Amino acid sequence: MKKIRHSVLPITLESKDKLTGDFLNSIETQMTNNGWGKWVDEYGNWFDPLYKNYRQLELFDKADEQMIWETEEYFDYLEKPNDAFSGMPVCPFLKPERINDRLMVKVWNPTDTSLNDLFEEFFDSKYSSALFICRDSENLEWKNVTRKSYQNTLQDFLKHTDYKALCFSPYEEWSAGGEETRKKSPYFLINVAERKELDKAHKGLLKTKYFEKFDDKEIKKLKVYPKKK
């Protein structure tokens, strides 16, 4: 079932995925938490019946939501089966996190919010993982940030916690299975999750054909296999 119709109101809900009970519950949760904030009309414009001055919102209030929407389009790519990953999604664990409302997605402007405050907000939330979308600021352009060194800085920042941070830069030469997956991202992204969950996910992938099409250079760069003791 991918299409349902309201028995009284002239409303039809259509989805690319099956409308399971869990999926419908997720839709209900998203509407409760976000209202109309994530809806786009047939022309691609942000839809919000509660505001009258649409032009002003497009320029200011809606800026963060626009960045989130663009990133969610990237999520759609990450969730689709991909030949470079033996028919598995680029990120097999993203969709369950989103459907079950376990992923915090937030735009981060370093000028307005400190790194410490950003992480504290996540730690105090209900979410089990977070994805921070990095906005350019007056003193920082993310295209000039070296992904690996910045990721190491975040790892050091989190070393006394149960969490680990991974950075994804569309400006870095990076491929997996011959596919440049990160160049498709609209922004520099920071993913934060519990170390044990990341380790568990990685070990699970080792039991599949996920890494089968990776070349030796990619295997080494991604540290696919644990070091022999």
C-alpha positions in Angstrom: 0.0 0.0 0.0 1.5 3.3 -1.1 -1.6 5.5 -1.4 -4.4 6.2 1.0 -7.4 8.6 0.8 -9.3 10.3 3.6 -12.9 9.1 3.8 -14.3 12.7 4.5 -11.7 15.3 3.5 -10.5 15.7 -0.1 -7.0 14.5 0.8 -4.8 11.8 -0.7 -1.5 10.7 0.8 0.9 9.1 -1.7 4.4 7.7 -0.9 7.2 6.2 -2.8 7.6 3.7 0.1 5.0 1.4 1.5 2.7 3.1 4.0 3.3 0.7 6.9 2.0 1.3 10.4 5.5 2.4 11.6 5.8 4.8 8.6 2.4 6.4 9.3 3.3 6.8 13.0 6.5 8.5 11.9 4.4 10.9 9.7 2.1 11.6 12.6 5.2 12.3 14.9 6.7 14.7 12.3 3.5 16.6 11.9 3.2 16.9 15.7 6.8 18.1 16.1 7.1 20.2 13.0 3.7 21.1 11.7 3.8 22.3 8.1 7.5 23.4 8.5 8.8 20.6 6.1 6.2 20.8 3.4 6.8 22.0 -0.1 4.1 22.8 -2.7 4.0 21.5 -6.3 6.2 24.3 -7.5 9.0 23.6 -4.9 8.1 26.5 -2.7 7.9 26.2 1.1 4.4 25.8 2.2 3.2 27.4 5.4 -0.4 28.7 5.7 0.4 30.3 9.1 2.5 33.1 7.6 1.4 35.9 5.3 4.7 37.4 4.2 6.1 34.6 2.2 8.9 36.6 0.5 10.3 37.7 3.9 10.3 34.2 5.2 12.1 32.9 2.1 14.9 35.4 2.7 15.2 35.0 6.5 13.1 32.7 8.7 13.1 29.8 6.2 16.8 29.8 5.4 17.6 27.0 7.9 14.6 25.0 6.7 15.8 25.4 3.1 19.2 24.0 4.0 17.6 21.1 5.8 15.3 20.4 2.8 18.3 20.3 0.4 20.2 18.0 2.8 17.1 15.7 3.0 17.3 15.4 -0.8 20.8 14.1 -0.3 19.4 11.7 2.4 17.1 10.3 -0.3 20.2 9.4 -2.4 22.0 7.8 0.5 19.0 5.6 1.3 18.5 4.2 -2.2 20.0 0.8 -3.3 23.3 1.5 -5.1 25.3 -0.8 -7.4 28.6 0.5 -6.0 27.6 -1.0 -2.7 26.4 -4.3 -4.0 22.8 -3.2 -4.2 22.7 -1.9 -0.7 22.1 1.8 0.2 25.1 4.1 0.6 24.1 4.5 4.2 21.9 1.5 5.2 21.3 2.8 8.7 20.0 6.3 7.8 16.4 5.4 6.9 15.6 3.6 10.2 17.0 6.5 12.2 14.8 9.0 10.2 11.6 6.9 10.2 11.8 6.3 13.9 12.6 10.0 14.7 16.0 9.1 16.3 18.0 11.6 14.2 18.5 15.2 15.1 19.0 17.4 12.0 20.1 20.9 12.7 21.8 23.8 10.9 24.9 25.0 12.7 26.2 28.6 12.4 29.5 28.8 14.4 29.0 32.5 14.7 25.8 32.1 16.7 26.4 28.8 18.6 29.5 27.4 20.2 30.6 23.8 19.5 30.1 23.0 23.2 26.5 24.4 23.2 25.7 22.5 20.0 26.8 19.1 21.5 25.1 19.9 24.8 21.8 20.5 23.0 22.1 17.1 21.4 23.2 15.3 24.6 20.1 16.7 26.4 17.7 15.7 23.6 15.7 12.6 22.9 17.7 11.7 19.8 20.3 8.9 19.6 22.3 10.5 16.7 22.7 13.9 15.1 23.5 15.4 11.8 24.7 19.0 11.9 24.6 21.0 8.6 27.4 23.5 8.6 26.6 27.0 7.5 29.3 29.3 6.2 29.9 32.4 8.4 31.8 35.6 8.1 35.0 34.1 9.4 34.6 30.5 8.2 34.0 29.0 4.8 33.7 25.2 5.0 35.2 24.7 1.6 38.5 25.8 3.2 38.2 23.3 6.1 40.3 20.1 5.9 37.8 17.4 6.7 40.2 14.9 8.4 41.9 17.4 10.7 38.6 18.9 11.7 37.2 15.5 12.4 40.2 14.7 14.6 39.5 17.9 16.5 36.0 16.8 17.2 37.1 13.3 18.2 39.4 14.9 20.8 36.6 17.1 21.9 34.4 14.1 22.5 37.0 11.7 23.9 35.5 11.7 27.4 32.0 10.9 26.1 30.3 7.9 24.6 30.1 9.6 21.3 32.1 9.8 18.1 31.9 12.4 15.3 32.4 11.8 11.6 32.7 14.6 9.1 31.6 14.5 5.4 32.9 17.2 3.0 31.6 17.7 -0.6 34.9 19.5 -1.2 37.2 16.5 -0.6 38.2 14.0 -3.2 36.5 10.9 -1.9 35.1 7.7 -3.4 33.6 4.4 -2.2 33.0 1.6 -4.6 34.2 4.0 -7.3 31.3 6.4 -6.5 31.9 10.0 -5.3 29.2 9.8 -2.6 30.2 12.9 -0.7 30.3 15.3 -3.6 26.5 15.0 -3.8 26.1 16.6 -0.3 25.0 20.2 -0.5 27.0 21.1 2.7 29.8 20.1 5.0 28.1 17.7 7.5 28.9 16.5 11.0 27.4 13.2 12.1 27.5 12.3 15.8 26.5 8.9 17.2 27.4 6.5 20.1 30.7 4.7 19.5 29.2 1.3 20.3 26.4 1.8 17.8 28.9 2.9 15.1 31.1 -0.2 15.8 28.1 -2.4 15.8 26.9 -1.1 12.5 30.4 -1.5 10.9 30.7 -5.1 12.1 27.3 -5.8 10.7 28.3 -4.5 7.3 31.4 -6.7 7.3 29.0 -9.7 7.2 27.5 -8.4 3.9 28.7 -7.7 0.4 28.7 -3.9 1.1 32.5 -3.5 0.6 32.8 -6.0 -2.2 33.3 -3.4 -5.0 35.7 -1.2 -3.0 39.3 -1.1 -4.4 42.4 -1.6 -2.2 42.9 2.2 -1.8 39.4 2.8 -0.6 39.5 -0.2 1.8 42.7 1.3 3.3 41.4 4.9 3.4 38.1 3.9 5.0 39.8 1.5 7.5 37.3 -1.1 6.6 39.0 -4.0 8.3 40.2 -3.8 11.9 44.0 -3.8 12.6 45.4 -7.2 13.4 46.6 -7.5 16.9 
